[in-house]
Amino acid sequence: MTETQSKARIQAEAAFGKTQSQFLARSRIISENDAVVQERDEKTMRLRALRMAKEAGATTTPSSTSAYPAKD
């Protein structure tokens, strides 16, 4: 028994394969983009926490900076 596929079936399978590969490529790009966004958000939160800690430390010890006379 010989297996022959019709021209329409071959074209349909080719179109499906192309569509499927495009979908997988888009999914990969989206997941990479999500990873970049997550890394950026984590870095932003870390830097914000450091800045807030620095500002909190600066406001609680203003007398220590006034202990030094200003140079003219």
Protein Blocks (a to p, Z undefined) as FASTA:
>chain_A
ZZdddfklmmmmmmmmmmmmmmmmmmmmmmmmmmmmmmmmmmmmmmmmmmmmmmmmmmmm
mmlmmmpccdZZ
